[in-house]
Amino acid sequence: MSVYMIYGGGRSGQALYRALNNDKDTAYIYDDNQSIVNAISISQCIQLLDRIECLILSPGVPRQSQLVRMCHNKGIPVYGEVQFCLKRCQPKVIAITGTNGKTTTASLLHHILLCSGVNSYLLGNIGSPVSTVLRTLLPSDIVVLELSSFQLERYDDFNPYISALLNVKQDHIDRHGSIEEYIRCKCNVFAHQSSNNHAIFNYDDTVVRELSNICLAQVHYYGLTCDKGTQYSTIDNCINYYDSNNSLQTVQLHRQEYKHNVSNIACCITASSIMGIEPSIVEQAVSSFVYPPHRLSRVATVNGVDFVNDSKSTNCASTISAIENFATYCLILGGSDKNEDYTQLRNQLDKCVFVACYGQTGSAIRDALRNIGCDVMLYDCLCDAVYACYEQACNYPCPVLFSPACASFDHYTDYAHRGECFVHIVQSIADKVQKN
C-alpha cells in the first residue's frame, strides 16, 4: 500500500483522492483553504511527509510554494496531477496546448476520433480530469489531452504520441513571471518526445515555427503560409494535405468558419492524418461539430445589431484574433488583471468605432487606448458597457463584440459565468426593444 499527498482540493484533486483511496492506497489532501472537503491541516501534512511516496500537485498550485520546497529538501518526488495519472495507466496520448484555441481544437479532434470509431477520452484542462478515469483507462485507449501552461509547468518526462503547439502569445505572466518561463512550460508538450512520436506546429506563428527546430519528434506543419504540410485556404474554403502515402487529400468546409477556427481545423486534420483517419470521415465530423460556447458565439440580433459573445477571450492575443473577423464593430474590454500589456491592442483597432471598458482593468485599458481614433469610455459594470455599445452600434449598425482580453475573476466565477451574464444582458435589451 502506498501513501500519497495531494496538494489542492479542487475538482481534479478530489477526483484523484477518490481514485487512489478506491485503489486501496491511501491519499490525503492538503489545501491552503482549510474549509476544502477532506483537507487536512498543515501540521498534519508535515507529520505525514516522511510516509508519503510523492506529492501530487493540482494545476493551480504554484511550484514555488512552501510545501513543494519542503518535499524537494526531503527528496520526496513532486508530480503534477496529469503527469502522475498518465504514469499509472499509460494510454496513447494526443496532447494539445497553445495560448488560444486549445479547447476548440481538442474538442474537435475528440469528435473526429469518435466519428471514426476510436475509443477516445477528452481530458485535462477541458472535460474531466484524468484522475476520473484513472482506474478504467487502457493502453489501447486514446486520450485527447488539453494542457495549460500550469499543467505543463512540472513536466520533465512527457512523451505523448502526438503533440500540438497552436500558438504562443504573452499570457499568465502573473503566474510564470516572464514570457520566457511561459514558453518553457509550453515547450514541455514536445520537449521530451522521441523520433517515434509526432509533433504538430502552426507554421503561421513565427514563435511556434522557431520552436519546432528544437523538436526531436517527427515534425508536421499546418497553416496558411506554409509550403509543406497541411495548408488551409479561406478562399476555396477547403484544407489540403498529403496523407501517409504522399497522396494529396482535400477536406471541404461546408460552412463559413472564422479564420482562427480554420486554423484549428487544419491542426485536427493533421493529427487525423497521422492517426490514419479517412478524409471523408474527417469532413463529416468537421461539418457536424458543435463549437464550445463563449467563443465568438452569436447571441442575438437587435435592430440590426449582432451581439457576439467571446467571453473566453482572456488575453489580448485572443481579442486580436477575434476582431480580424469583423469589418466594423463596437468592443467591450475589461476584467481581472494578468499583467497584460494593453498597448498591444492600440494598432489593432483601426476598424473599431467605439470601446467600452469596465472591471478591475477598465481604467488601465482606457489609458492604454487613448487617442486611437474612436471613443474609449469607462463604465462601472458590464451591464452599463453593453448598453452603451448597443446605443453606439445602432448608428451604423455594426456588431457589439464582447471579447474582454482579460480574465474574469474580478466579478465572475470564470469566463463561462461571465459569458452567461453577457447573454442575460443582451436578452434584457432584446426584451425591452420588443416591448416598445
KOLGU-310653 format. One record per residue (C-alpha): residue in one letter; x, y, z. Coordinates in steps of 0.1 Angstrom, whole numbers, plus 2048, in hexadecimal, padded with zeros to 3 digits. Layout:
<sites>
AXYZ;...
</sites>
This chain:
<sites>
M800800800;S80D8227F6;V806844807;Y8028637F2;M7FD8887FA;I7E889D7E3;Y7ED8C27E4;G7CD8D47D8;G7AA8C97E0;G7988D57C1;R7868C07A7;S7A58AD79B;G7B38A97BF;Q79289B7CC;A78F8837AE;L7B38767B4;Y7AC8737D9;R78F85C7D2;A7A18487B7;L7C08417CD;N7AC8387EC;N7968217D7;D7B68107CB;K7BD8067EF;D7D981F7F1;T7D783B80A;A7D585F7FE;Y7D3880812;I7C98A2806;Y7DA8C2811;D7CC8E4806;D7D5908810;N7AF90C815;Q7A98F7834;S7838F682D;I7888DF80F;V7778BD812;N78F8A181E;A7AB8BA824;I7C48B4841;S7D68D0853;I7FA8DB84B;S8078CC86C;Q7F78AA863;C8058AD840;I8298B384D;Q826895865;L81D87F847;L83A88A830;D85186E83B;R837854832;I82C860810;E8388527EE;C8348737DC;L8228957DC;I80989A7C1;L8018BE7B6;S7E08CA7A9;P7E48E278B;G7DD90179F;V7F98FB7B8;P81990F7B1;R8398FC7B2;Q8499167C8;S83290E7E6;Q841906808;L8348E2808;V8448DB7E7;R8668E97F3;M8638D3812;C85E8B47FD;H87B8BD7E7;N8918C1806;K88689E812;G88C88E7F0;I8668877EC;P85C8857C7;V8448A07BC;Y82D89A79E;G8118AD78D;E7EF89C78F;V7EE894769;Q812888769;F80B871787;C7EB862778;L7FA85B756;K818849765;R7FF830775;C7E9828757;Q7FE831738;P7E483571C;K7ED8436FA;V7EC8696FF;I7E68856E6;A7F08A56FA;I7E58C76EF;T7F18E96FC;G7F490D6F2;T7EA92F6FF;N7C992F6EC;G7B39146DB;K7BC8F76F1;T7988EE6FB;T7898F16D8;T7A68DC6C8;A7A58C16E3;S77F8BF6E1;L77E8BC6BB;L79A8A26BA;H78888E6D4;H7688906BF;I77B8856A0;L7898676B2;L76785D6C0;C75886069D;S773849690;G76B82E6AA;V7898346C0;N7848316E6;S78E8556EF;Y78E868710;L78E88E712;L7A1897732;G7B88B0743;N7B18D5742;I78F8CE732;G7768B373A;S77E89C757;P79F89A76A;V7B587D760;S7B1870784;T78B86977E;V79484C766;L7B4842777;R7A881F77E;T79781875D;L7AF825742;L7C080B72E;P7E180E719;S7CB8096FA;D7B6827702;I7BC84A6F2;V7BD868709;V7B988A6FA;L7C98A0714;E7C68C5716;L7E38D372A;S7E78F6739;S809905741;F8018FE766;Q7FD8D975F;L81D8D8749;E8318EB763;R83F8CC774;Y8418B4757;D8658A8752;D85E886742;F83E88B72E;N83F87870D;P81C8776FD;Y8178646DC;I80C8856CC;S8128A86D9;A8048C86CA;L80F8EC6D1;L7F59046C3;N8039266CB;V8189396E6;K80E95C6F1;Q81496E711;D7FE96072D;H7FE956751;I81C96B759;D80D97077C;R81394A782;H83394476E;G846964774;S852969750;I84A96072C;E86994A72B;E85D934747;Y83A933738;I849927717;R85E90D72A;C83F8FE739;K82D8FD717;C84C8EC707;N8488CF720;V82C8C270A;F8468B66F1;A8688BB702;H86C89770D;Q85D8856EF;S87286D6DB;S8758656B5;N85984C6BA;N8418686C3;H8308846AE;A82F8A96B4;I8188C26A3;F8218E76A0;N80E905693;Y825912677;D812934677;D81E93C69B;T842947698;V84B93E6BC;V83C91B6B8;R84E916697;E86F91E6A7;L8689076C4;S8638EA6AC;N8888EB6A5;I8918DC6C7;C8778C06C5;L88589C6C2;A86388D6B8;Q85688A694;V84C8AE68C;H82C8B6679;Y8218DA66F;Y7FF8E9668;G7F590D65E;L7EC926643;T81093063C;C82290E63D;D82F8FF61D;K82E8DB62B;G8178C8642;T7F28D1647;Q7E78F0635;Y7C6902639;S7B691A621;T79B93362D;I79493B608;D78D9175FC;N77E90F61F;C7928EE61F;I7B08DF630;N7CA8CB61C;Y7E48B3629;Y7F9895620;D7F0874631;S80985963C;N80A84C619;N81486F60C;S7F38725FA;L7E28945F8;Q7C289560C;T7A88B0610;V78F8B762C;Q7738CF621;L7658E663C;H73F8E7638;R73A90764B;Q74C92864E;E76492766B;Y77594267F;K79A944674;H7A8937694;N79091A694;V79C910671;S7BF90F680;N7B38F969C;I7A28E1683;A7C28DF66F;C7D48D468F;C7BA8B9695;I7BC8AD671;T7E28A9675;A7DD894695;S7C2880684;S7D9879667;I7F486C67E;M7D985568E;G7CF84866C;I7AB85566C;E79B858649;P79587B63B;S770874636;I76B86C65B;V77F88B665;E7698A164E;Q74989365C;A755898680;V7608BC679;S73E8C366A;S72B8B5688;F7418C46A3;V7308DC6BC;Y7488F66C9;P74D8FB6EE;P73A91A6FC;H74793D703;R75F93C6E5;L7529556CB;S72F9496D0;R71395E6C1;V6FA9646DD;A6DF9796CC;T6D89946B2;V6C59B36BF;N6BC9D06A7;G6D79C368F;V6F29C16AA;D70299F6AE;F70E9976D2;V72C97F6D2;N73796D6F2;D75D9676F3;S760965719;K77A94A715;S792966709;T7A796A728;N7C697A718;C7CE9946FE;A7D997B6E4;S7B796A6E5;T7A598B6E0;I7BC9956C3;S7B39736B3;A78E97A6B8;I78D99D6A9;E79D991689;N77B982680;F7679A3680;A7679C1668;T75A9DA683;Y7509D36A7;C74B9E16CA;L7629D06E3;I75E9C8708;L77F9C371C;G7879BD740;G7899A575D;S7A3999776;D7C89A0771;K7E2987764;N7FE9A175F;E7F49A573A;D8039C1726;Y7E39D1717;T7F69E9701;Q7FA9CB6E9;L7D69D16E0;R7DC9F46D4;N7E69ED6B0;Q7CC9D26AC;L7AC9E66B1;D7AB9FB691;K7899EC688;C77A9F16AA;V761A0D6AE;F75CA0D6D4;V76D9FD6F2;A75C9F7714;C7739EE731;Y7689E0753;G7759CC770;Q7959CB783;T7AA9D2764;G7929EB755;S7A5A0B75D;A7C69FB753;I7B89F1731;R7A8A1472C;D7CAA24733;A7DCA0C71C;L7C4A146FF;R7C2A3A701;N7C2A4B6DF;I7BDA2C6CA;G7A3A3D6B3;C783A336C4;D773A3A6E5;V77FA24702;M768A27720;L769A19744;Y74AA09754;D7439FC777;C7379DA76C;L7329C274F;C70D9CB74C;D7149F0747;A7309E872E;V7189D1719;Y6FC9EB718;A715A0770E;C7239F16F2;Y7009E96E6;E6F6A0E6E4;Q716A156D0;A7129F76B9;C6EFA006AF;N6FDA1E69D;Y70EA09682;P7029ED689;C7209D7692;P7269BA6AA;V72C9BD6D0;L74A9A76D7;F74F99B6FB;S7749906F9;P78299D71A;A7A7994717;C7A898E73D;A7A0973756;S77E973767;F78697078C;D780994796;H75A98E795;Y75396B788;T75A947790;D76A94076E;Y76794A74A;A748935745;H736947762;R740968752;G73495D730;E71395273E;C70E97474F;F71598572E;V6FB96F71D;H6E1979738;I6E999E733;V6E499A70D;Q6C3988713;S6B79A572A;I6BF9BE70D;A6AC9A86F4;D68E9A670C;K68D9CC711;V68F9D26EB;Q6739B96E5;K65C9C86FF;N6619EA6EF;
</sites>
